[in-house]
Amino acid sequence: MKAENLARLETRLDRLWREWLAARAKAQASQDIADGVAAGRAWARWLAEFERSAQGDAA
């Protein structure tokens, strides 16, 4: 994987991670199920990107 692609991937992983942290904090503060669902979806987006990056590392 080229260094440029790796940097872009890390940036995307970082962004998705920050989005999940914010969504999780909002859900914990509000205790609202809709916020919890949004946090779960944010986690799923981060996890999917993480798994894609791990597959690229294994190749």
Buried (B, 14 or more C-beta within 10 A) or exposed (E): EEEEEEEEBEEBBEEBBEBBEEBBEBBEEEEEEEBBEBBBEBBEBBEEBBEEBEEEEEE
